[in-house]
Amino acid sequence: MTFKGEIVERVSKNGKPYKALELTLYGNVKKLVFLNDAEIELLKMNNISK
């Protein structure tokens, strides 16, 4: 299986900004995966190298 994913920036109910990985599983079914800053940077580095 292959999933489409992108890093999204959102604002929490408390008004704090955060980043998460949004996976599109199929159709309109999406799943947010919360990552720490280091994990997000690793994903960015991996994406640049492709």
C-alpha positions as CSV (number, residue, x, y, z in Angstrom):
1,M,0.0,0.0,0.0
2,T,1.1,3.5,-0.7
3,F,-0.3,6.5,1.2
4,K,-0.1,10.2,0.3
5,G,1.2,12.3,3.2
6,E,1.9,15.9,3.8
7,I,3.1,18.1,6.7
8,V,0.3,20.4,7.8
9,E,0.3,23.4,10.1
10,R,-2.8,23.8,12.3
11,V,-3.9,25.7,15.4
12,S,-5.2,23.8,18.4
13,K,-8.3,24.7,20.4
14,N,-6.1,26.5,22.8
15,G,-4.8,28.7,20.0
16,K,-1.3,27.1,19.8
17,P,0.1,26.3,16.4
18,Y,1.4,22.8,15.7
19,K,2.6,20.6,12.8
20,A,1.4,17.1,12.0
21,L,1.7,14.6,9.3
22,E,-1.7,14.2,7.5
23,L,-2.0,10.8,5.7
24,T,-4.6,10.3,3.1
25,L,-5.5,6.6,3.4
26,Y,-8.1,6.3,0.7
27,G,-10.8,8.6,-0.8
28,N,-11.5,11.3,1.8
29,V,-10.3,9.3,4.8
30,K,-7.5,11.2,6.5
31,K,-5.4,10.5,9.6
32,L,-3.3,13.0,11.6
33,V,-0.1,11.7,13.0
34,F,1.5,14.0,15.6
35,L,5.3,14.2,15.4
36,N,7.9,16.0,17.4
37,D,10.2,18.6,15.7
38,A,13.0,16.1,15.0
39,E,10.7,13.6,13.3
40,I,9.3,16.4,11.1
41,E,12.8,17.5,10.1
42,L,13.7,13.9,9.2
43,L,10.7,13.7,6.9
44,K,11.6,17.0,5.3
45,M,15.2,15.8,4.7
46,N,13.9,12.5,3.2
47,N,11.6,14.3,0.9
48,I,14.4,16.6,-0.4
49,S,16.7,13.7,-1.2
50,K,14.2,12.1,-3.6
